[in-house]
């Protein structure tokens, strides 16, 4: 642009009249000079404008290739969604979400005199207080870290996942070895305060291991190899197990069919080991077990489970059974059996029994109280049976009829009342020298999760 300024100044100097010339020339000559100067200025101005346009065109593509970072572009790289708690996601496969739950229980156990002493009666407890996080990592990896703070600190889920494909997921860490329908259903969504008695009696728990899951359109296959629970892992523990489960879950008419089976083989891998099977009386507010095998010398365990369920809209029915065999070299192998049958119905219009990935899922009220509705109301009935007597082992038998009413005002809040009547035979805990008696229980729960 400087090359155009010199001619402009020179032109102005040439065209500027001196006093003598102004006196000699007439007015017409002065006007002619001013017109000529104006034309020269306009020509130079047009050249300057053209030059600036060319310089801007040359700089444009570079500016598009390397834009300056702005606050809006940084915001577009990170998104926050809500699913009970904030889920933070960013480019590259990163995500992070806090998770947790709280369950506050109160229970009353009415047993005959002499049963359980002060441990039987009314009690309250923080059943579960979970806190943790889960999310994803670049490369199709995922993670979950969670612990229960209700009584000290107890790890629940601690694992790393890898999505090998849309259907196949590998999991390494502390997890459940695919025990069965009710055990694989979260405690947030069970129909009763506690799962069926055989789930706790047979030691269904999380263990450290490596597993793989294939989830097809109508088929779920879960296989894994496991060691033991975290608290039992030390230098003297070298047990291992092979566990598997297969579920066939096609749509049947307007409903969902569920047919499943599981198998489990465990080797305690020690010269001398013991196992023990026992159960609480339909309530977790007491540590008294009315039926109990005591310690059994064993080298390992094998067990099998069968599952059958059907859901259609607000209705569901489920039947499940499990047989546990203690392997005792040189002695008869006792077989213990447990199972339940359940039916349930949601009474509120538009509500359905949740089901997903081979387990019952969350009930989401069609008309929650946040939208002026009353939430979801569900009624359930169950028959539960556990037999811990076999061969020379007399652990007793427990039968129970249970009823429950559940109110779900919003997706993440739930209230439950539970009644159970139990028949105990050959009990480990006697009532005035009698091993056969009946027990009643009532339980209440308030819970929320995120």
Rosetta blueprint (number, residue, H / E / L):
1 X L
2 X H
3 X H
4 X H
5 X H
6 X H
7 X H
8 X H
9 X H
10 X H
11 X H
12 X H
13 X H
14 X H
15 X H
16 X L
17 X L
18 X L
19 X H
20 X H
21 X H
22 X H
23 X H
24 X H
25 X L
26 X L
27 X H
28 X H
29 X H
30 X H
31 X H
32 X H
33 X H
34 X H
35 X H
36 X H
37 X H
38 X H
39 X H
40 X H
41 X H
42 X H
43 X H
44 X H
45 X H
46 X H
47 X H
48 X H
49 X H
50 X H
51 X H
52 X H
53 X H
54 X H
55 X H
56 X H
57 X H
58 X H
59 X H
60 X H
61 X H
62 X H
63 X H
64 X H
65 X H
66 X L
67 X L
68 X L
69 X L
70 X L
71 X H
72 X H
73 X H
74 X H
75 X H
76 X H
77 X H
78 X E
79 X E
80 X E
81 X E
82 X E
83 X L
84 X L
85 X L
86 X E
87 X E
88 X E
89 X E
90 X E
91 X L
92 X L
93 X L
94 X E
95 X E
96 X E
97 X E
98 X E
99 X E
100 X E
101 X E
102 X E
103 X E
104 X E
105 X E
106 X E
107 X E
108 X E
109 X E
110 X E
111 X L
112 X L
113 X L
114 X L
115 X L
116 X L
117 X H
118 X H
119 X H
120 X L
121 X L
122 X E
123 X E
124 X E
125 X E
126 X E
127 X E
128 X E
129 X E
130 X E
131 X E
132 X E
133 X E
134 X E
135 X E
136 X E
137 X E
138 X L
139 X L
140 X L
141 X E
142 X E
143 X E
144 X E
145 X E
146 X E
147 X E
148 X E
149 X L
150 X L
151 X L
152 X L
153 X L
154 X E
155 X E
156 X E
157 X E
158 X E
159 X E
160 X E
161 X E
162 X E
163 X E
164 X L
165 X L
166 X L
167 X L
168 X E
169 X E
170 X E
171 X E
172 X E
173 X E
174 X E
175 X E
176 X E
177 X L
178 X L
179 X L
180 X L
181 X H
182 X H
183 X H
184 X H
185 X L
186 X L
187 X L
188 X L
189 X L
190 X L
191 X L
192 X L
193 X L
194 X L
195 X L
196 X L
197 X H
198 X H
199 X H
200 X H
201 X H
202 X L
203 X L
204 X L
205 X L
206 X E
207 X E
208 X E
209 X E
210 X E
211 X E
212 X E
213 X E
214 X E
215 X E
216 X L
217 X L
218 X L
219 X E
220 X E
221 X E
222 X E
223 X E
224 X E
225 X E
226 X E
227 X L
228 X L
229 X L
230 X H
231 X H
232 X H
233 X L
234 X L
235 X L
236 X L
237 X L
238 X L
239 X L
240 X E
241 X E
242 X E
243 X E
244 X E
245 X E
246 X E
247 X E
248 X E
249 X L
250 X L
251 X E
252 X E
253 X L
254 X L
255 X E
256 X E
257 X E
258 X E
259 X E
260 X E
261 X E
262 X E
263 X E
264 X E
265 X E
266 X E
267 X E
268 X L
269 X L
270 X L
271 X L
272 X L
273 X L
274 X E
275 X E
276 X L
277 X L
278 X E
279 X E
280 X E
281 X L
282 X L
283 X L
284 X L
285 X L
286 X L
287 X L
288 X L
289 X E
290 X E
291 X E
292 X E
293 X L
294 X L
295 X L
296 X E
297 X E
298 X L
299 X L
300 X E
301 X E
302 X E
303 X E
304 X E
305 X E
306 X E
307 X E
308 X E
309 X E
310 X E
311 X E
312 X E
313 X L
314 X L
315 X E
316 X E
317 X E
318 X E
319 X E
320 X E
321 X E
322 X E
323 X E
324 X E
325 X E
326 X E
327 X E
328 X L
329 X L
330 X L
331 X L
332 X L
333 X L
334 X L
335 X E
336 X E
337 X E
338 X E
339 X E
340 X E
341 X E
342 X E
343 X E
344 X E
345 X E
346 X E
347 X L
348 X L
349 X L
350 X L
351 X L
352 X L
353 X L
354 X L
355 X E
356 X E
357 X L
358 X L
359 X E
360 X E
361 X L
362 X L
363 X L
364 X L
365 X L
366 X L
367 X L
368 X L
369 X H
370 X H
371 X H
372 X L
373 X L
374 X L
375 X L
376 X E
377 X E
378 X E
379 X E
380 X E
381 X E
382 X E
383 X E
384 X E
385 X E
386 X E
387 X E
388 X E
389 X E
390 X E
391 X L
392 X L
393 X E
394 X E
395 X E
396 X E
397 X E
398 X E
399 X E
400 X E
401 X E
402 X E
403 X E
404 X E
405 X E
406 X E
407 X E
408 X E
409 X E
410 X E
411 X L
412 X L
413 X E
414 X E
415 X E
416 X E
417 X E
418 X E
419 X E
420 X E
421 X E
422 X E
423 X E
424 X E
425 X E
426 X L
427 X L
428 X L
429 X L
430 X L
431 X E
432 X L
433 X L
434 X E
435 X L
436 X L
437 X E
438 X E
439 X E
440 X E
441 X E
442 X E
443 X E
444 X E
445 X E
446 X E
447 X E
448 X E
449 X E
450 X L
